[in-house]
Amino acid sequence: MNHPRLRAMLATLTLAAGVAHAGEADVQKKVEAFIGAPAVSSVTATPYGKLYEVVLKSGELVYTDEAVSFIIDGNIIDAKTRSNVTQARLNALSSIDFASLPLKDAVKHVRGKGERVIATFEDPNCGFCKRLANELLSMDNVTVYTFLYPILSPDSLDKSKRIWCSEKQGTAWLDWIANGKAPAAKADCDTAAIERNVALGQKLRVSGTPTIFLADGSRIGGFLPAAQLNPAIDEAQGKAKTK
């Protein structure tokens, strides 16, 4: 292990790694100086045109050069594979560990055997959530965990509390979101789960409703019809089993 050539090679590799790290740290400082706030989550050198990938704490992804002489807000397309590199990275960055979700804080409803699973963040006053509910009612063999996420209207919290305190939460949620049947007056119960849901949603950067998480942790931001959601659920379920 004391071979001079090997020591030289290791020294060169160590120096290169230090330079790369120093470059990324320097880019972060320059980007934050440009923004005027500590807004950068990570910086990574890419194999594309000497660009650096900059992930902001807001979840946005931009690119720049080592001198931060420009900022690119757009997609990188790999010309050989024709794949959208940026979208693939955003998908990876927005994915979660599905097993870590506190499902006890969610309203549960089951369609058929319920062997497939998804989790949603939804506001009771969300129009697209109402459309999603009707699509889910047409689907089979799925368990839906709905995290009540009251962020849209002043009375969203009141409706969420009424649903959470219902004797049959899943029925109360579907009665309201799919059929417009108002939940009963709130009984006395512990509604701290809703506060935890809001904190969790903020941590996961859930900025709109509905937001859907599939079994493999991938995220769908917004409404999808059953014709598109069903195959996405199947694909994610298959990936989750192989993890």
Short mmCIF file of the C-alpha atoms (twelve columns), coordinates in Angstrom:
data_MODEL
# 
_entry.id   MODEL 
# 
loop_
_atom_site.group_PDB 
_atom_site.id 
_atom_site.type_symbol 
_atom_site.label_atom_id 
_atom_site.label_alt_id 
_atom_site.label_comp_id 
_atom_site.label_asym_id 
_atom_site.label_seq_id 
_atom_site.Cartn_x 
_atom_site.Cartn_y 
_atom_site.Cartn_z 
_atom_site.pdbx_PDB_model_num 
ATOM 1   C CA . MET A 1   0.000   0.000  0.000   1 
ATOM 2   C CA . ASN A 2   3.071   2.284  0.110   1 
ATOM 3   C CA . HIS A 3   3.681   2.175  -3.635  1 
ATOM 4   C CA . PRO A 4   4.699   5.719  -4.747  1 
ATOM 5   C CA . ARG A 5   2.543   5.609  -7.915  1 
ATOM 6   C CA . LEU A 6   -0.526  4.545  -5.916  1 
ATOM 7   C CA . ARG A 7   0.040   7.340  -3.385  1 
ATOM 8   C CA . ALA A 8   0.297   9.848  -6.227  1 
ATOM 9   C CA . MET A 9   -2.939  8.594  -7.781  1 
ATOM 10  C CA . LEU A 10  -4.783  8.829  -4.453  1 
ATOM 11  C CA . ALA A 11  -3.452  12.340 -3.893  1 
ATOM 12  C CA . THR A 12  -4.653  13.400 -7.348  1 
ATOM 13  C CA . LEU A 13  -8.133  11.956 -6.719  1 
ATOM 14  C CA . THR A 14  -8.351  13.645 -3.324  1 
ATOM 15  C CA . LEU A 15  -7.328  16.986 -4.826  1 
ATOM 16  C CA . ALA A 16  -9.899  16.632 -7.617  1 
ATOM 17  C CA . ALA A 17  -12.656 15.829 -5.125  1 
ATOM 18  C CA . GLY A 18  -11.655 18.851 -3.041  1 
ATOM 19  C CA . VAL A 19  -11.756 21.127 -6.091  1 
ATOM 20  C CA . ALA A 20  -15.217 19.829 -7.066  1 
ATOM 21  C CA . HIS A 21  -16.508 20.362 -3.557  1 
ATOM 22  C CA . ALA A 22  -14.980 23.816 -3.379  1 
ATOM 23  C CA . GLY A 23  -16.568 24.693 -6.731  1 
ATOM 24  C CA . GLU A 24  -20.032 23.646 -5.587  1 
ATOM 25  C CA . ALA A 25  -19.698 25.557 -2.313  1 
ATOM 26  C CA . ASP A 26  -18.534 28.653 -4.196  1 
ATOM 27  C CA . VAL A 27  -21.475 28.402 -6.601  1 
ATOM 28  C CA . GLN A 28  -23.864 28.201 -3.653  1 
ATOM 29  C CA . LYS A 29  -22.432 31.356 -2.118  1 
ATOM 30  C CA . LYS A 30  -22.686 33.240 -5.411  1 
ATOM 31  C CA . VAL A 31  -26.264 32.107 -6.102  1 
ATOM 32  C CA . GLU A 32  -27.374 33.078 -2.606  1 
ATOM 33  C CA . ALA A 33  -25.651 36.442 -3.035  1 
ATOM 34  C CA . PHE A 34  -27.594 36.893 -6.283  1 
ATOM 35  C CA . ILE A 35  -30.894 35.963 -4.609  1 
ATOM 36  C CA . GLY A 36  -30.088 37.889 -1.451  1 
ATOM 37  C CA . ALA A 37  -31.080 35.059 0.894   1 
ATOM 38  C CA . PRO A 38  -29.858 31.594 2.023   1 
ATOM 39  C CA . ALA A 39  -32.213 29.932 -0.454  1 
ATOM 40  C CA . VAL A 40  -30.079 27.074 -1.820  1 
ATOM 41  C CA . SER A 41  -30.681 23.491 -0.753  1 
ATOM 42  C CA . SER A 42  -27.929 21.830 -2.805  1 
ATOM 43  C CA . VAL A 43  -25.485 22.375 -5.663  1 
ATOM 44  C CA . THR A 44  -24.207 19.562 -7.876  1 
ATOM 45  C CA . ALA A 45  -21.896 19.632 -10.882 1 
ATOM 46  C CA . THR A 46  -23.568 18.078 -13.949 1 
ATOM 47  C CA . PRO A 47  -22.013 16.283 -16.949 1 
ATOM 48  C CA . TYR A 48  -23.771 18.759 -19.248 1 
ATOM 49  C CA . GLY A 49  -21.851 21.755 -20.606 1 
ATOM 50  C CA . LYS A 50  -19.994 22.506 -17.359 1 
ATOM 51  C CA . LEU A 51  -23.288 23.421 -15.700 1 
ATOM 52  C CA . TYR A 52  -24.171 23.220 -12.029 1 
ATOM 53  C CA . GLU A 53  -27.579 22.014 -10.863 1 
ATOM 54  C CA . VAL A 54  -28.917 24.295 -8.127  1 
ATOM 55  C CA . VAL A 55  -31.847 23.038 -6.056  1 
ATOM 56  C CA . LEU A 56  -33.578 25.796 -4.134  1 
ATOM 57  C CA . LYS A 57  -35.278 25.290 -0.781  1 
ATOM 58  C CA . SER A 58  -38.567 26.071 -2.530  1 
ATOM 59  C CA . GLY A 59  -38.120 22.868 -4.553  1 
ATOM 60  C CA . GLU A 60  -37.255 24.697 -7.779  1 
ATOM 61  C CA . LEU A 61  -34.315 23.586 -9.896  1 
ATOM 62  C CA . VAL A 62  -32.129 25.925 -11.974 1 
ATOM 63  C CA . TYR A 63  -28.740 25.747 -13.649 1 
ATOM 64  C CA . THR A 64  -25.729 28.038 -13.727 1 
ATOM 65  C CA . ASP A 65  -22.021 28.062 -14.552 1 
ATOM 66  C CA . GLU A 66  -19.111 28.132 -12.117 1 
ATOM 67  C CA . ALA A 67  -18.967 31.939 -12.187 1 
ATOM 68  C CA . VAL A 68  -22.762 32.249 -11.823 1 
ATOM 69  C CA . SER A 69  -22.678 34.553 -14.827 1 
ATOM 70  C CA . PHE A 70  -26.148 33.362 -15.851 1 
ATOM 71  C CA . ILE A 71  -29.132 31.424 -14.444 1 
ATOM 72  C CA . ILE A 72  -31.036 28.924 -16.601 1 
ATOM 73  C CA . ASP A 73  -34.623 28.250 -15.576 1 
ATOM 74  C CA . GLY A 74  -35.684 25.477 -17.938 1 
ATOM 75  C CA . ASN A 75  -35.309 21.831 -18.971 1 
ATOM 76  C CA . ILE A 76  -32.222 19.962 -20.097 1 
ATOM 77  C CA . ILE A 77  -33.008 17.357 -22.772 1 
ATOM 78  C CA . ASP A 78  -30.476 14.583 -23.369 1 
ATOM 79  C CA . ALA A 79  -30.035 14.621 -27.159 1 
ATOM 80  C CA . LYS A 80  -28.958 10.959 -27.296 1 
ATOM 81  C CA . THR A 81  -31.776 9.457  -25.236 1 
ATOM 82  C CA . ARG A 82  -34.291 12.280 -25.842 1 
ATOM 83  C CA . SER A 83  -35.089 12.099 -22.119 1 
ATOM 84  C CA . ASN A 84  -35.940 15.139 -20.002 1 
ATOM 85  C CA . VAL A 85  -33.090 15.187 -17.486 1 
ATOM 86  C CA . THR A 86  -34.560 18.047 -15.485 1 
ATOM 87  C CA . GLN A 87  -37.975 16.433 -15.068 1 
ATOM 88  C CA . ALA A 88  -36.362 13.156 -14.023 1 
ATOM 89  C CA . ARG A 89  -34.382 14.997 -11.333 1 
ATOM 90  C CA . LEU A 90  -37.455 16.893 -10.150 1 
ATOM 91  C CA . ASN A 91  -39.357 13.615 -9.885  1 
ATOM 92  C CA . ALA A 92  -36.549 12.120 -7.826  1 
ATOM 93  C CA . LEU A 93  -36.253 15.206 -5.606  1 
ATOM 94  C CA . SER A 94  -39.993 15.321 -4.938  1 
ATOM 95  C CA . SER A 95  -40.389 11.639 -4.122  1 
ATOM 96  C CA . ILE A 96  -40.817 10.502 -0.526  1 
ATOM 97  C CA . ASP A 97  -40.546 7.399  1.627   1 
ATOM 98  C CA . PHE A 98  -44.171 6.233  1.526   1 
ATOM 99  C CA . ALA A 99  -43.629 3.999  4.566   1 
ATOM 100 C CA . SER A 100 -42.745 7.070  6.643   1 
ATOM 101 C CA . LEU A 101 -46.174 8.680  6.200   1 
ATOM 102 C CA . PRO A 102 -48.154 8.778  9.475   1 
ATOM 103 C CA . LEU A 103 -51.207 6.995  8.062   1 
ATOM 104 C CA . LYS A 104 -52.942 7.151  11.448  1 
ATOM 105 C CA . ASP A 105 -53.430 10.875 10.764  1 
ATOM 106 C CA . ALA A 106 -55.231 10.218 7.468   1 
ATOM 107 C CA . VAL A 107 -58.855 9.510  6.607   1 
ATOM 108 C CA . LYS A 108 -59.008 6.012  5.134   1 
ATOM 109 C CA . HIS A 109 -61.419 4.690  2.533   1 
ATOM 110 C CA . VAL A 110 -61.198 1.412  0.649   1 
ATOM 111 C CA . ARG A 111 -62.382 0.445  -2.821  1 
ATOM 112 C CA . GLY A 112 -62.781 -3.311 -3.358  1 
ATOM 113 C CA . LYS A 113 -59.962 -5.382 -1.878  1 
ATOM 114 C CA . GLY A 114 -57.834 -2.283 -1.356  1 
ATOM 115 C CA . GLU A 115 -54.583 -4.036 -2.243  1 
ATOM 116 C CA . ARG A 116 -53.157 -0.983 -4.024  1 
ATOM 117 C CA . VAL A 117 -52.432 2.112  -1.926  1 
ATOM 118 C CA . ILE A 118 -52.144 5.851  -2.471  1 
ATOM 119 C CA . ALA A 119 -52.008 8.848  -0.150  1 
ATOM 120 C CA . THR A 120 -53.508 12.236 -0.953  1 
ATOM 121 C CA . PHE A 121 -53.320 15.711 0.533   1 
ATOM 122 C CA . GLU A 122 -56.694 17.397 0.003   1 
ATOM 123 C CA . ASP A 123 -58.635 20.469 1.068   1 
ATOM 124 C CA . PRO A 124 -62.415 20.026 1.532   1 
ATOM 125 C CA . ASN A 125 -63.001 23.159 -0.577  1 
ATOM 126 C CA . CYS A 126 -60.788 22.037 -3.455  1 
ATOM 127 C CA . GLY A 127 -62.648 21.758 -6.768  1 
ATOM 128 C CA . PHE A 128 -60.148 19.385 -8.331  1 
ATOM 129 C CA . CYS A 129 -60.326 17.217 -5.188  1 
ATOM 130 C CA . LYS A 130 -64.044 16.806 -5.882  1 
ATOM 131 C CA . ARG A 131 -63.236 15.671 -9.424  1 
ATOM 132 C CA . LEU A 132 -60.581 13.284 -8.088  1 
ATOM 133 C CA . ALA A 133 -63.089 11.788 -5.627  1 
ATOM 134 C CA . ASN A 134 -65.475 10.899 -8.432  1 
ATOM 135 C CA . GLU A 135 -62.650 9.295  -10.392 1 
ATOM 136 C CA . LEU A 136 -61.595 7.265  -7.333  1 
ATOM 137 C CA . LEU A 137 -65.173 6.079  -6.834  1 
ATOM 138 C CA . SER A 138 -65.000 4.540  -10.304 1 
ATOM 139 C CA . MET A 139 -61.820 2.630  -9.464  1 
ATOM 140 C CA . ASP A 140 -61.375 -0.766 -7.818  1 
ATOM 141 C CA . ASN A 141 -58.894 -2.447 -5.502  1 
ATOM 142 C CA . VAL A 142 -57.381 0.681  -3.963  1 
ATOM 143 C CA . THR A 143 -56.981 2.018  -0.433  1 
ATOM 144 C CA . VAL A 144 -56.849 5.793  -0.221  1 
ATOM 145 C CA . TYR A 145 -55.318 7.598  2.766   1 
ATOM 146 C CA . THR A 146 -56.455 11.225 2.652   1 
ATOM 147 C CA . PHE A 147 -54.529 13.743 4.727   1 
ATOM 148 C CA . LEU A 148 -56.910 16.619 5.415   1 
ATOM 149 C CA . TYR A 149 -54.953 19.703 4.360   1 
ATOM 150 C CA . PRO A 150 -57.019 22.875 4.954   1 
ATOM 151 C CA . ILE A 151 -55.122 25.604 3.105   1 
ATOM 152 C CA . LEU A 152 -57.588 27.133 0.639   1 
ATOM 153 C CA . SER A 153 -60.487 28.833 2.432   1 
ATOM 154 C CA . PRO A 154 -61.299 30.218 5.887   1 
ATOM 155 C CA . ASP A 155 -63.817 27.435 6.583   1 
ATOM 156 C CA . SER A 156 -61.594 24.625 5.252   1 
ATOM 157 C CA . LEU A 157 -60.333 23.998 8.773   1 
ATOM 158 C CA . ASP A 158 -63.854 23.797 10.222  1 
ATOM 159 C CA . LYS A 159 -64.957 21.303 7.558   1 
ATOM 160 C CA . SER A 160 -61.788 19.275 8.104   1 
ATOM 161 C CA . LYS A 161 -62.419 19.106 11.848  1 
ATOM 162 C CA . ARG A 162 -66.015 18.016 11.320  1 
ATOM 163 C CA . ILE A 163 -64.939 15.239 8.989   1 
ATOM 164 C CA . TRP A 164 -62.122 14.117 11.288  1 
ATOM 165 C CA . CYS A 165 -64.465 13.975 14.280  1 
ATOM 166 C CA . SER A 166 -67.129 11.990 12.418  1 
ATOM 167 C CA . GLU A 167 -67.861 8.471  13.608  1 
ATOM 168 C CA . LYS A 168 -67.140 7.186  10.095  1 
ATOM 169 C CA . GLN A 169 -64.453 9.459  8.738   1 
ATOM 170 C CA . GLY A 170 -64.176 7.863  5.298   1 
ATOM 171 C CA . THR A 171 -67.924 8.037  4.723   1 
ATOM 172 C CA . ALA A 172 -68.091 11.643 5.937   1 
ATOM 173 C CA . TRP A 173 -65.245 12.646 3.617   1 
ATOM 174 C CA . LEU A 174 -66.783 10.999 0.546   1 
ATOM 175 C CA . ASP A 175 -70.262 12.311 1.379   1 
ATOM 176 C CA . TRP A 176 -68.856 15.821 1.332   1 
ATOM 177 C CA . ILE A 177 -66.193 15.765 -1.347  1 
ATOM 178 C CA . ALA A 178 -68.095 13.611 -3.869  1 
ATOM 179 C CA . ASN A 179 -71.734 14.369 -3.069  1 
ATOM 180 C CA . GLY A 180 -71.724 17.786 -1.392  1 
ATOM 181 C CA . LYS A 181 -73.361 16.493 1.785   1 
ATOM 182 C CA . ALA A 182 -72.096 18.774 4.564   1 
ATOM 183 C CA . PRO A 183 -70.453 17.028 7.513   1 
ATOM 184 C CA . ALA A 184 -72.339 17.079 10.810  1 
ATOM 185 C CA . ALA A 185 -71.552 19.607 13.507  1 
ATOM 186 C CA . LYS A 186 -68.200 18.866 15.091  1 
ATOM 187 C CA . ALA A 187 -68.244 16.582 18.073  1 
ATOM 188 C CA . ASP A 188 -65.593 16.918 20.737  1 
ATOM 189 C CA . CYS A 189 -62.481 15.091 19.608  1 
ATOM 190 C CA . ASP A 190 -58.731 15.562 19.298  1 
ATOM 191 C CA . THR A 191 -58.056 17.373 15.999  1 
ATOM 192 C CA . ALA A 192 -54.309 17.750 16.459  1 
ATOM 193 C CA . ALA A 193 -53.824 15.389 13.510  1 
ATOM 194 C CA . ILE A 194 -54.943 18.163 11.165  1 
ATOM 195 C CA . GLU A 195 -52.273 20.502 12.507  1 
ATOM 196 C CA . ARG A 196 -49.728 17.726 12.029  1 
ATOM 197 C CA . ASN A 197 -50.959 17.246 8.460   1 
ATOM 198 C CA . VAL A 198 -50.388 20.918 7.657   1 
ATOM 199 C CA . ALA A 199 -46.878 20.749 9.120   1 
ATOM 200 C CA . LEU A 200 -46.175 17.534 7.207   1 
ATOM 201 C CA . GLY A 201 -47.474 18.996 3.955   1 
ATOM 202 C CA . GLN A 202 -45.252 22.030 4.341   1 
ATOM 203 C CA . LYS A 203 -42.268 19.786 5.051   1 
ATOM 204 C CA . LEU A 204 -43.031 17.771 1.898   1 
ATOM 205 C CA . ARG A 205 -43.539 20.981 -0.121  1 
ATOM 206 C CA . VAL A 206 -47.174 20.256 -0.848  1 
ATOM 207 C CA . SER A 207 -48.194 23.593 -2.329  1 
ATOM 208 C CA . GLY A 208 -51.520 22.642 -3.892  1 
ATOM 209 C CA . THR A 209 -54.379 20.177 -3.658  1 
ATOM 210 C CA . PRO A 210 -54.862 17.481 -4.572  1 
ATOM 211 C CA . THR A 211 -51.343 16.116 -4.278  1 
ATOM 212 C CA . ILE A 212 -51.071 12.352 -4.690  1 
ATOM 213 C CA . PHE A 213 -48.293 10.073 -3.452  1 
ATOM 214 C CA . LEU A 214 -48.004 6.591  -4.936  1 
ATOM 215 C CA . ALA A 215 -46.697 3.447  -3.234  1 
ATOM 216 C CA . ASP A 216 -43.137 3.898  -4.541  1 
ATOM 217 C CA . GLY A 217 -43.021 7.428  -3.117  1 
ATOM 218 C CA . SER A 218 -43.487 9.221  -6.434  1 
ATOM 219 C CA . ARG A 219 -45.633 12.350 -6.492  1 
ATOM 220 C CA . ILE A 220 -48.443 13.518 -8.746  1 
ATOM 221 C CA . GLY A 221 -49.139 17.212 -8.321  1 
ATOM 222 C CA . GLY A 222 -52.761 17.732 -9.272  1 
ATOM 223 C CA . PHE A 223 -55.785 15.931 -10.664 1 
ATOM 224 C CA . LEU A 224 -55.557 12.872 -12.897 1 
ATOM 225 C CA . PRO A 225 -58.488 10.984 -14.441 1 
ATOM 226 C CA . ALA A 226 -58.848 7.286  -13.610 1 
ATOM 227 C CA . ALA A 227 -57.642 6.303  -17.089 1 
ATOM 228 C CA . GLN A 228 -54.230 7.795  -16.278 1 
ATOM 229 C CA . LEU A 229 -54.173 7.275  -12.517 1 
ATOM 230 C CA . ASN A 230 -54.871 3.524  -12.620 1 
ATOM 231 C CA . PRO A 231 -51.772 2.578  -14.657 1 
ATOM 232 C CA . ALA A 232 -49.630 4.986  -12.610 1 
ATOM 233 C CA . ILE A 233 -50.786 3.248  -9.415  1 
ATOM 234 C CA . ASP A 234 -50.057 -0.175 -10.903 1 
ATOM 235 C CA . GLU A 235 -46.567 0.849  -12.007 1 
ATOM 236 C CA . ALA A 236 -45.736 2.382  -8.628  1 
ATOM 237 C CA . GLN A 237 -47.096 -0.656 -6.805  1 
ATOM 238 C CA . GLY A 238 -44.788 -2.877 -8.838  1 
ATOM 239 C CA . LYS A 239 -41.765 -0.690 -8.118  1 
ATOM 240 C CA . ALA A 240 -42.578 -0.617 -4.392  1 
ATOM 241 C CA . LYS A 241 -42.550 -4.420 -4.256  1 
ATOM 242 C CA . THR A 242 -39.057 -4.593 -5.763  1 
ATOM 243 C CA . LYS A 243 -37.513 -2.094 -3.330  1 
# 
